[in-house]
Amino acid sequence: MNLLIPDWRQAWRMFSVQLAAAAVAWSALPADMQAAVLGLAGVEPAHVPGIVGLLIVVARLIDQPSIRSAE
């Protein structure tokens, strides 16, 4: 029984994994820095989880031939 996807060694190259890593890095920023960035972008803090989630879903759906060719 395999728990991982067949191309798990290439996961770091996937857009969805990169976006998820960016979300983790974002959460490590101090709250005042997050607020400053969001203020410049004109985004309400309450909208961040939805935006990030949507971006990860879209990124997961994008065809990435470079991942398949690396197998």
PDB file with SEQRES, HELIX, SHEET and CRYST1 records, atoms N, CA, C and O in Angstrom:
SEQRES   1 A   71  MET ASN LEU LEU ILE PRO ASP TRP ARG GLN ALA TRP ARG          
SEQRES   2 A   71  MET PHE SER VAL GLN LEU ALA ALA ALA ALA VAL ALA TRP          
SEQRES   3 A   71  SER ALA LEU PRO ALA ASP MET GLN ALA ALA VAL LEU GLY          
SEQRES   4 A   71  LEU ALA GLY VAL GLU PRO ALA HIS VAL PRO GLY ILE VAL          
SEQRES   5 A   71  GLY LEU LEU ILE VAL VAL ALA ARG LEU ILE ASP GLN PRO          
SEQRES   6 A   71  SER ILE ARG SER ALA GLU                                      
HELIX    1 AA1 TRP A    8  ARG A   13  5                                   6    
HELIX    2 AA2 PHE A   15  ALA A   28  1                                  14    
HELIX    3 AA3 ALA A   31  ALA A   41  1                                  11    
HELIX    4 AA4 PRO A   45  HIS A   47  5                                   3    
HELIX    5 AA5 VAL A   48  LEU A   61  1                                  14    
HELIX    6 AA6 PRO A   65  SER A   69  1                                   5    
CRYST1    1.000    1.000    1.000  90.00  90.00  90.00 P 1           1          
ATOM      1  N   MET A   1       0.840  -1.178   0.000  1.00  0.00           N  
ATOM      2  CA  MET A   1       0.000   0.000   0.000  1.00  0.00           C  
ATOM      3  C   MET A   1       0.891   1.250   0.000  1.00  0.00           C  
ATOM      4  O   MET A   1       1.702   1.451   0.904  1.00  0.00           O  
ATOM      5  N   ASN A   2       0.725   2.070  -1.017  1.00  0.00           N  
ATOM      6  CA  ASN A   2       1.482   3.315  -1.107  1.00  0.00           C  
ATOM      7  C   ASN A   2       0.666   4.460  -0.527  1.00  0.00           C  
ATOM      8  O   ASN A   2      -0.507   4.635  -0.859  1.00  0.00           O  
ATOM      9  N   LEU A   3       1.289   5.220   0.327  1.00  0.00           N  
ATOM     10  CA  LEU A   3       0.618   6.384   0.906  1.00  0.00           C  
ATOM     11  C   LEU A   3       0.919   7.657   0.132  1.00  0.00           C  
ATOM     12  O   LEU A   3       0.179   8.635   0.236  1.00  0.00           O  
ATOM     13  N   LEU A   4       1.993   7.655  -0.639  1.00  0.00           N  
ATOM     14  CA  LEU A   4       2.424   8.849  -1.348  1.00  0.00           C  
ATOM     15  C   LEU A   4       2.094   8.759  -2.830  1.00  0.00           C  
ATOM     16  O   LEU A   4       1.946   7.666  -3.375  1.00  0.00           O  
ATOM     17  N   ILE A   5       1.981   9.897  -3.471  1.00  0.00           N  
ATOM     18  CA  ILE A   5       1.765   9.927  -4.912  1.00  0.00           C  
ATOM     19  C   ILE A   5       3.012   9.383  -5.600  1.00  0.00           C  
ATOM     20  O   ILE A   5       4.102   9.463  -5.032  1.00  0.00           O  
ATOM     21  N   PRO A   6       2.883   8.828  -6.814  1.00  0.00           N  
ATOM     22  CA  PRO A   6       4.040   8.225  -7.492  1.00  0.00           C  
ATOM     23  C   PRO A   6       5.201   9.202  -7.700  1.00  0.00           C  
ATOM     24  O   PRO A   6       6.363   8.796  -7.672  1.00  0.00           O  
ATOM     25  N   ASP A   7       4.899  10.465  -7.905  1.00  0.00           N  
ATOM     26  CA  ASP A   7       5.965  11.435  -8.173  1.00  0.00           C  
ATOM     27  C   ASP A   7       6.276  12.312  -6.957  1.00  0.00           C  
ATOM     28  O   ASP A   7       6.582  13.496  -7.105  1.00  0.00           O  
ATOM     29  N   TRP A   8       6.200  11.736  -5.768  1.00  0.00           N  
ATOM     30  CA  TRP A   8       6.385  12.516  -4.545  1.00  0.00           C  
ATOM     31  C   TRP A   8       7.764  13.163  -4.465  1.00  0.00           C  
ATOM     32  O   TRP A   8       7.917  14.206  -3.829  1.00  0.00           O  
ATOM     33  N   ARG A   9       8.760  12.566  -5.094  1.00  0.00           N  
ATOM     34  CA  ARG A   9      10.106  13.155  -5.060  1.00  0.00           C  
ATOM     35  C   ARG A   9      10.165  14.466  -5.851  1.00  0.00           C  
ATOM     36  O   ARG A   9      11.090  15.260  -5.672  1.00  0.00           O  
ATOM     37  N   GLN A  10       9.197  14.686  -6.706  1.00  0.00           N  
ATOM     38  CA  GLN A  10       9.134  15.911  -7.500  1.00  0.00           C  
ATOM     39  C   GLN A  10       8.151  16.920  -6.919  1.00  0.00           C  
ATOM     40  O   GLN A  10       7.873  17.944  -7.544  1.00  0.00           O  
ATOM     41  N   ALA A  11       7.627  16.644  -5.737  1.00  0.00           N  
ATOM     42  CA  ALA A  11       6.593  17.506  -5.148  1.00  0.00           C  
ATOM     43  C   ALA A  11       7.050  18.952  -5.012  1.00  0.00           C  
ATOM     44  O   ALA A  11       6.242  19.865  -5.179  1.00  0.00           O  
ATOM     45  N   TRP A  12       8.296  19.176  -4.719  1.00  0.00           N  
ATOM     46  CA  TRP A  12       8.791  20.545  -4.542  1.00  0.00           C  
ATOM     47  C   TRP A  12       8.660  21.372  -5.818  1.00  0.00           C  
ATOM     48  O   TRP A  12       8.681  22.601  -5.767  1.00  0.00           O  
ATOM     49  N   ARG A  13       8.523  20.695  -6.970  1.00  0.00           N  
ATOM     50  CA  ARG A  13       8.390  21.394  -8.245  1.00  0.00           C  
ATOM     51  C   ARG A  13       6.936  21.734  -8.578  1.00  0.00           C  
ATOM     52  O   ARG A  13       6.678  22.494  -9.512  1.00  0.00           O  
ATOM     53  N   MET A  14       5.992  21.181  -7.827  1.00  0.00           N  
ATOM     54  CA  MET A  14       4.571  21.399  -8.107  1.00  0.00           C  
ATOM     55  C   MET A  14       4.133  22.776  -7.613  1.00  0.00           C  
ATOM     56  O   MET A  14       4.490  23.190  -6.511  1.00  0.00           O  
ATOM     57  N   PHE A  15       3.356  23.481  -8.438  1.00  0.00           N  
ATOM     58  CA  PHE A  15       2.872  24.809  -8.077  1.00  0.00           C  
ATOM     59  C   PHE A  15       2.097  24.781  -6.758  1.00  0.00           C  
ATOM     60  O   PHE A  15       2.243  25.674  -5.924  1.00  0.00           O  
ATOM     61  N   SER A  16       1.274  23.749  -6.580  1.00  0.00           N  
ATOM     62  CA  SER A  16       0.453  23.691  -5.370  1.00  0.00           C  
ATOM     63  C   SER A  16       1.320  23.540  -4.122  1.00  0.00           C  
ATOM     64  O   SER A  16       1.011  24.122  -3.082  1.00  0.00           O  
ATOM     65  N   VAL A  17       2.379  22.782  -4.212  1.00  0.00           N  
ATOM     66  CA  VAL A  17       3.278  22.608  -3.070  1.00  0.00           C  
ATOM     67  C   VAL A  17       4.030  23.909  -2.800  1.00  0.00           C  
ATOM     68  O   VAL A  17       4.239  24.277  -1.644  1.00  0.00           O  
ATOM     69  N   GLN A  18       4.434  24.603  -3.857  1.00  0.00           N  
ATOM     70  CA  GLN A  18       5.132  25.874  -3.679  1.00  0.00           C  
ATOM     71  C   GLN A  18       4.220  26.913  -3.023  1.00  0.00           C  
ATOM     72  O   GLN A  18       4.658  27.672  -2.158  1.00  0.00           O  
ATOM     73  N   LEU A  19       2.954  26.943  -3.435  1.00  0.00           N  
ATOM     74  CA  LEU A  19       2.005  27.875  -2.818  1.00  0.00           C  
ATOM     75  C   LEU A  19       1.749  27.521  -1.353  1.00  0.00           C  
ATOM     76  O   LEU A  19       1.644  28.405  -0.502  1.00  0.00           O  
ATOM     77  N   ALA A  20       1.650  26.235  -1.071  1.00  0.00           N  
ATOM     78  CA  ALA A  20       1.454  25.812   0.311  1.00  0.00           C  
ATOM     79  C   ALA A  20       2.662  26.195   1.162  1.00  0.00           C  
ATOM     80  O   ALA A  20       2.502  26.619   2.306  1.00  0.00           O  
ATOM     81  N   ALA A  21       3.865  26.048   0.614  1.00  0.00           N  
ATOM     82  CA  ALA A  21       5.073  26.460   1.340  1.00  0.00           C  
ATOM     83  C   ALA A  21       5.079  27.963   1.566  1.00  0.00           C  
ATOM     84  O   ALA A  21       5.499  28.428   2.625  1.00  0.00           O  
ATOM     85  N   ALA A  22       4.622  28.723   0.589  1.00  0.00           N  
ATOM     86  CA  ALA A  22       4.528  30.175   0.751  1.00  0.00           C  
ATOM     87  C   ALA A  22       3.528  30.528   1.850  1.00  0.00           C  
ATOM     88  O   ALA A  22       3.743  31.479   2.601  1.00  0.00           O  
ATOM     89  N   ALA A  23       2.440  29.769   1.946  1.00  0.00           N  
ATOM     90  CA  ALA A  23       1.446  30.008   3.003  1.00  0.00           C  
ATOM     91  C   ALA A  23       2.058  29.739   4.377  1.00  0.00           C  
ATOM     92  O   ALA A  23       1.784  30.461   5.336  1.00  0.00           O  
ATOM     93  N   VAL A  24       2.875  28.716   4.468  1.00  0.00           N  
ATOM     94  CA  VAL A  24       3.547  28.424   5.737  1.00  0.00           C  
ATOM     95  C   VAL A  24       4.513  29.556   6.083  1.00  0.00           C  
ATOM     96  O   VAL A  24       4.566  29.998   7.230  1.00  0.00           O  
ATOM     97  N   ALA A  25       5.277  30.024   5.094  1.00  0.00           N  
ATOM     98  CA  ALA A  25       6.208  31.130   5.323  1.00  0.00           C  
ATOM     99  C   ALA A  25       5.440  32.388   5.736  1.00  0.00           C  
ATOM    100  O   ALA A  25       5.885  33.129   6.613  1.00  0.00           O  
ATOM    101  N   TRP A  26       4.292  32.628   5.105  1.00  0.00           N  
ATOM    102  CA  TRP A  26       3.460  33.793   5.435  1.00  0.00           C  
ATOM    103  C   TRP A  26       3.022  33.726   6.897  1.00  0.00           C  
ATOM    104  O   TRP A  26       3.043  34.732   7.605  1.00  0.00           O  
ATOM    105  N   SER A  27       2.630  32.545   7.337  1.00  0.00           N  
ATOM    106  CA  SER A  27       2.151  32.412   8.717  1.00  0.00           C  
ATOM    107  C   SER A  27       3.275  32.632   9.727  1.00  0.00           C  
ATOM    108  O   SER A  27       3.011  32.914  10.896  1.00  0.00           O  
ATOM    109  N   ALA A  28       4.522  32.505   9.285  1.00  0.00           N  
ATOM    110  CA  ALA A  28       5.658  32.730  10.182  1.00  0.00           C  
ATOM    111  C   ALA A  28       5.990  34.214  10.340  1.00  0.00           C  
ATOM    112  O   ALA A  28       6.739  34.590  11.241  1.00  0.00           O  
ATOM    113  N   LEU A  29       5.433  35.058   9.464  1.00  0.00           N  
ATOM    114  CA  LEU A  29       5.679  36.501   9.561  1.00  0.00           C  
ATOM    115  C   LEU A  29       4.942  37.078  10.769  1.00  0.00           C  
ATOM    116  O   LEU A  29       3.862  36.604  11.122  1.00  0.00           O  
ATOM    117  N   PRO A  30       5.518  38.089  11.398  1.00  0.00           N  
ATOM    118  CA  PRO A  30       4.795  38.759  12.495  1.00  0.00           C  
ATOM    119  C   PRO A  30       3.487  39.376  11.981  1.00  0.00           C  
ATOM    120  O   PRO A  30       3.390  39.776  10.821  1.00  0.00           O  
ATOM    121  N   ALA A  31       2.503  39.444  12.851  1.00  0.00           N  
ATOM    122  CA  ALA A  31       1.174  39.945  12.480  1.00  0.00           C  
ATOM    123  C   ALA A  31       1.226  41.364  11.928  1.00  0.00           C  
ATOM    124  O   ALA A  31       0.483  41.689  11.002  1.00  0.00           O  
ATOM    125  N   ASP A  32       2.088  42.215  12.479  1.00  0.00           N  
ATOM    126  CA  ASP A  32       2.143  43.590  11.982  1.00  0.00           C  
ATOM    127  C   ASP A  32       2.711  43.657  10.568  1.00  0.00           C  
ATOM    128  O   ASP A  32       2.317  44.515   9.779  1.00  0.00           O  
ATOM    129  N   MET A  33       3.636  42.753  10.247  1.00  0.00           N  
ATOM    130  CA  MET A  33       4.185  42.714   8.889  1.00  0.00           C  
ATOM    131  C   MET A  33       3.134  42.187   7.909  1.00  0.00           C  
ATOM    132  O   MET A  33       3.001  42.701   6.798  1.00  0.00           O  
ATOM    133  N   GLN A  34       2.395  41.166   8.324  1.00  0.00           N  
ATOM    134  CA  GLN A  34       1.305  40.657   7.487  1.00  0.00           C  
ATOM    135  C   GLN A  34       0.287  41.756   7.224  1.00  0.00           C  
ATOM    136  O   GLN A  34      -0.167  41.930   6.093  1.00  0.00           O  
ATOM    137  N   ALA A  35      -0.072  42.497   8.268  1.00  0.00           N  
ATOM    138  CA  ALA A  35      -1.054  43.572   8.123  1.00  0.00           C  
ATOM    139  C   ALA A  35      -0.554  44.654   7.180  1.00  0.00           C  
ATOM    140  O   ALA A  35      -1.328  45.201   6.395  1.00  0.00           O  
ATOM    141  N   ALA A  36       0.740  44.965   7.252  1.00  0.00           N  
ATOM    142  CA  ALA A  36       1.304  45.991   6.377  1.00  0.00           C  
ATOM    143  C   ALA A  36       1.246  45.547   4.912  1.00  0.00           C  
ATOM    144  O   ALA A  36       0.879  46.332   4.037  1.00  0.00           O  
ATOM    145  N   VAL A  37       1.606  44.300   4.652  1.00  0.00           N  
ATOM    146  CA  VAL A  37       1.578  43.777   3.273  1.00  0.00           C  
ATOM    147  C   VAL A  37       0.143  43.739   2.757  1.00  0.00           C  
ATOM    148  O   VAL A  37      -0.128  44.148   1.628  1.00  0.00           O  
ATOM    149  N   LEU A  38      -0.769  43.250   3.581  1.00  0.00           N  
ATOM    150  CA  LEU A  38      -2.173  43.180   3.164  1.00  0.00           C  
ATOM    151  C   LEU A  38      -2.743  44.573   2.925  1.00  0.00           C  
ATOM    152  O   LEU A  38      -3.542  44.774   2.010  1.00  0.00           O  
ATOM    153  N   GLY A  39      -2.332  45.536   3.751  1.00  0.00           N  
ATOM    154  CA  GLY A  39      -2.785  46.908   3.567  1.00  0.00           C  
ATOM    155  C   GLY A  39      -2.322  47.474   2.236  1.00  0.00           C  
ATOM    156  O   GLY A  39      -3.080  48.160   1.551  1.00  0.00           O  
ATOM    157  N   LEU A  40      -1.075  47.187   1.864  1.00  0.00           N  
ATOM    158  CA  LEU A  40      -0.561  47.650   0.567  1.00  0.00           C  
ATOM    159  C   LEU A  40      -1.301  46.999  -0.589  1.00  0.00           C  
ATOM    160  O   LEU A  40      -1.526  47.623  -1.626  1.00  0.00           O  
ATOM    161  N   ALA A  41      -1.677  45.737  -0.403  1.00  0.00           N  
ATOM    162  CA  ALA A  41      -2.383  45.000  -1.456  1.00  0.00           C  
ATOM    163  C   ALA A  41      -3.884  45.275  -1.447  1.00  0.00           C  
ATOM    164  O   ALA A  41      -4.582  44.913  -2.394  1.00  0.00           O  
ATOM    165  N   GLY A  42      -4.385  45.906  -0.397  1.00  0.00           N  
ATOM    166  CA  GLY A  42      -5.812  46.188  -0.303  1.00  0.00           C  
ATOM    167  C   GLY A  42      -6.647  44.953  -0.040  1.00  0.00           C  
ATOM    168  O   GLY A  42      -7.787  44.857  -0.497  1.00  0.00           O  
ATOM    169  N   VAL A  43      -6.083  44.006   0.696  1.00  0.00           N  
ATOM    170  CA  VAL A  43      -6.773  42.740   0.986  1.00  0.00           C  
ATOM    171  C   VAL A  43      -7.105  42.689   2.474  1.00  0.00           C  
ATOM    172  O   VAL A  43      -6.263  42.994   3.318  1.00  0.00           O  
ATOM    173  N   GLU A  44      -8.331  42.303   2.785  1.00  0.00           N  
ATOM    174  CA  GLU A  44      -8.743  42.138   4.178  1.00  0.00           C  
ATOM    175  C   GLU A  44      -8.152  40.842   4.727  1.00  0.00           C  
ATOM    176  O   GLU A  44      -8.149  39.833   4.022  1.00  0.00           O  
ATOM    177  N   PRO A  45      -7.656  40.840   5.953  1.00  0.00           N  
ATOM    178  CA  PRO A  45      -7.073  39.628   6.541  1.00  0.00           C  
ATOM    179  C   PRO A  45      -8.020  38.425   6.537  1.00  0.00           C  
ATOM    180  O   PRO A  45      -7.574  37.285   6.409  1.00  0.00           O  
ATOM    181  N   ALA A  46      -9.306  38.671   6.674  1.00  0.00           N  
ATOM    182  CA  ALA A  46     -10.273  37.570   6.683  1.00  0.00           C  
ATOM    183  C   ALA A  46     -10.353  36.848   5.341  1.00  0.00           C  
ATOM    184  O   ALA A  46     -10.806  35.705   5.278  1.00  0.00           O  
ATOM    185  N   HIS A  47      -9.919  37.504   4.272  1.00  0.00           N  
ATOM    186  CA  HIS A  47      -9.995  36.898   2.948  1.00  0.00           C  
ATOM    187  C   HIS A  47      -8.770  36.040   2.601  1.00  0.00           C  
ATOM    188  O   HIS A  47      -8.808  35.283   1.632  1.00  0.00           O  
ATOM    189  N   VAL A  48      -7.708  36.147   3.362  1.00  0.00           N  
ATOM    190  CA  VAL A  48      -6.458  35.446   3.040  1.00  0.00           C  
ATOM    191  C   VAL A  48      -6.632  33.931   2.952  1.00  0.00           C  
ATOM    192  O   VAL A  48      -6.183  33.349   1.965  1.00  0.00           O  
ATOM    193  N   PRO A  49      -7.257  33.254   3.923  1.00  0.00           N  
ATOM    194  CA  PRO A  49      -7.386  31.797   3.804  1.00  0.00           C  
ATOM    195  C   PRO A  49      -8.133  31.363   2.538  1.00  0.00           C  
ATOM    196  O   PRO A  49      -7.742  30.391   1.892  1.00  0.00           O  
ATOM    197  N   GLY A  50      -9.192  32.068   2.187  1.00  0.00           N  
ATOM    198  CA  GLY A  50      -9.943  31.733   0.977  1.00  0.00           C  
ATOM    199  C   GLY A  50      -9.136  31.940  -0.289  1.00  0.00           C  
ATOM    200  O   GLY A  50      -9.177  31.120  -1.206  1.00  0.00           O  
ATOM    201  N   ILE A  51      -8.400  33.046  -0.333  1.00  0.00           N  
ATOM    202  CA  ILE A  51      -7.565  33.342  -1.515  1.00  0.00           C  
ATOM    203  C   ILE A  51      -6.478  32.289  -1.662  1.00  0.00           C  
ATOM    204  O   ILE A  51      -6.259  31.766  -2.754  1.00  0.00           O  
ATOM    205  N   VAL A  52      -5.797  31.978  -0.566  1.00  0.00           N  
ATOM    206  CA  VAL A  52      -4.720  30.983  -0.611  1.00  0.00           C  
ATOM    207  C   VAL A  52      -5.277  29.614  -0.998  1.00  0.00           C  
ATOM    208  O   VAL A  52      -4.688  28.915  -1.823  1.00  0.00           O  
ATOM    209  N   GLY A  53      -6.391  29.235  -0.416  1.00  0.00           N  
ATOM    210  CA  GLY A  53      -7.010  27.954  -0.757  1.00  0.00           C  
ATOM    211  C   GLY A  53      -7.371  27.868  -2.224  1.00  0.00           C  
ATOM    212  O   GLY A  53      -7.121  26.850  -2.870  1.00  0.00           O  
ATOM    213  N   LEU A  54      -7.955  28.924  -2.752  1.00  0.00           N  
ATOM    214  CA  LEU A  54      -8.323  28.961  -4.168  1.00  0.00           C  
ATOM    215  C   LEU A  54      -7.082  28.859  -5.059  1.00  0.00           C  
ATOM    216  O   LEU A  54      -7.078  28.123  -6.046  1.00  0.00           O  
ATOM    217  N   LEU A  55      -6.039  29.598  -4.703  1.00  0.00           N  
ATOM    218  CA  LEU A  55      -4.806  29.540  -5.487  1.00  0.00           C  
ATOM    219  C   LEU A  55      -4.192  28.142  -5.483  1.00  0.00           C  
ATOM    220  O   LEU A  55      -3.682  27.690  -6.509  1.00  0.00           O  
ATOM    221  N   ILE A  56      -4.234  27.457  -4.348  1.00  0.00           N  
ATOM    222  CA  ILE A  56      -3.681  26.099  -4.280  1.00  0.00           C  
ATOM    223  C   ILE A  56      -4.503  25.143  -5.140  1.00  0.00           C  
ATOM    224  O   ILE A  56      -3.939  24.301  -5.839  1.00  0.00           O  
ATOM    225  N   VAL A  57      -5.826  25.264  -5.095  1.00  0.00           N  
ATOM    226  CA  VAL A  57      -6.672  24.397  -5.928  1.00  0.00           C  
ATOM    227  C   VAL A  57      -6.383  24.639  -7.408  1.00  0.00           C  
ATOM    228  O   VAL A  57      -6.209  23.688  -8.169  1.00  0.00           O  
ATOM    229  N   VAL A  58      -6.331  25.897  -7.814  1.00  0.00           N  
ATOM    230  CA  VAL A  58      -6.045  26.222  -9.219  1.00  0.00           C  
ATOM    231  C   VAL A  58      -4.656  25.711  -9.605  1.00  0.00           C  
ATOM    232  O   VAL A  58      -4.481  25.136 -10.679  1.00  0.00           O  
ATOM    233  N   ALA A  59      -3.679  25.918  -8.739  1.00  0.00           N  
ATOM    234  CA  ALA A  59      -2.317  25.466  -9.041  1.00  0.00           C  
ATOM    235  C   ALA A  59      -2.260  23.948  -9.196  1.00  0.00           C  
ATOM    236  O   ALA A  59      -1.496  23.432 -10.012  1.00  0.00           O  
ATOM    237  N   ARG A  60      -3.066  23.238  -8.416  1.00  0.00           N  
ATOM    238  CA  ARG A  60      -3.073  21.772  -8.498  1.00  0.00           C  
ATOM    239  C   ARG A  60      -3.673  21.301  -9.822  1.00  0.00           C  
ATOM    240  O   ARG A  60      -3.347  20.213 -10.296  1.00  0.00           O  
ATOM    241  N   LEU A  61      -4.539  22.106 -10.415  1.00  0.00           N  
ATOM    242  CA  LEU A  61      -5.203  21.722 -11.661  1.00  0.00           C  
ATOM    243  C   LEU A  61      -4.396  22.060 -12.907  1.00  0.00           C  
ATOM    244  O   LEU A  61      -4.703  21.568 -13.993  1.00  0.00           O  
ATOM    245  N   ILE A  62      -3.373  22.890 -12.766  1.00  0.00           N  
ATOM    246  CA  ILE A  62      -2.562  23.296 -13.914  1.00  0.00           C  
ATOM    247  C   ILE A  62      -1.672  22.138 -14.352  1.00  0.00           C  
ATOM    248  O   ILE A  62      -0.983  21.525 -13.538  1.00  0.00           O  
ATOM    249  N   ASP A  63      -1.698  21.852 -15.638  1.00  0.00           N  
ATOM    250  CA  ASP A  63      -0.841  20.802 -16.190  1.00  0.00           C  
ATOM    251  C   ASP A  63       0.614  21.236 -16.067  1.00  0.00           C  
ATOM    252  O   ASP A  63       0.973  22.358 -16.422  1.00  0.00           O  
ATOM    253  N   GLN A  64       1.433  20.342 -15.565  1.00  0.00           N  
ATOM    254  CA  GLN A  64       2.846  20.640 -15.365  1.00  0.00           C  
ATOM    255  C   GLN A  64       3.686  19.546 -16.023  1.00  0.00           C  
ATOM    256  O   GLN A  64       4.158  18.636 -15.342  1.00  0.00           O  
ATOM    257  N   PRO A  65       3.876  19.628 -17.339  1.00  0.00           N  
ATOM    258  CA  PRO A  65       4.611  18.584 -18.061  1.00  0.00           C  
ATOM    259  C   PRO A  65       6.013  18.350 -17.513  1.00  0.00           C  
ATOM    260  O   PRO A  65       6.533  17.238 -17.602  1.00  0.00           O  
ATOM    261  N   SER A  66       6.622  19.369 -16.956  1.00  0.00           N  
ATOM    262  CA  SER A  66       7.985  19.199 -16.419  1.00  0.00           C  
ATOM    263  C   SER A  66       8.017  18.216 -15.264  1.00  0.00           C  
ATOM    264  O   SER A  66       9.052  17.597 -15.015  1.00  0.00           O  
ATOM    265  N   ILE A  67       6.911  18.057 -14.552  1.00  0.00           N  
ATOM    266  CA  ILE A  67       6.851  17.089 -13.460  1.00  0.00           C  
ATOM    267  C   ILE A  67       6.813  15.676 -14.042  1.00  0.00           C  
ATOM    268  O   ILE A  67       7.526  14.790 -13.569  1.00  0.00           O  
ATOM    269  N   ARG A  68       5.993  15.465 -15.053  1.00  0.00           N  
ATOM    270  CA  ARG A  68       5.887  14.133 -15.669  1.00  0.00           C  
ATOM    271  C   ARG A  68       7.189  13.736 -16.334  1.00  0.00           C  
ATOM    272  O   ARG A  68       7.590  12.575 -16.252  1.00  0.00           O  
ATOM    273  N   SER A  69       7.852  14.661 -16.985  1.00  0.00           N  
ATOM    274  CA  SER A  69       9.064  14.317 -17.717  1.00  0.00           C  
ATOM    275  C   SER A  69      10.229  14.001 -16.802  1.00  0.00           C  
ATOM    276  O   SER A  69      11.209  13.396 -17.237  1.00  0.00           O  
ATOM    277  N   ALA A  70      10.138  14.404 -15.528  1.00  0.00           N  
ATOM    278  CA  ALA A  70      11.225  14.165 -14.590  1.00  0.00           C  
ATOM    279  C   ALA A  70      11.147  12.793 -13.950  1.00  0.00           C  
ATOM    280  O   ALA A  70      12.070  12.399 -13.236  1.00  0.00           O  
ATOM    281  N   GLU A  71      10.067  12.049 -14.185  1.00  0.00           N  
ATOM    282  CA  GLU A  71       9.902  10.739 -13.539  1.00  0.00           C  
ATOM    283  C   GLU A  71      10.890   9.741 -14.045  1.00  0.00           C  
ATOM    284  O   GLU A  71      10.887   8.591 -13.605  1.00  0.00           O  
TER     285      GLU A  71                                                      
END                                                                             
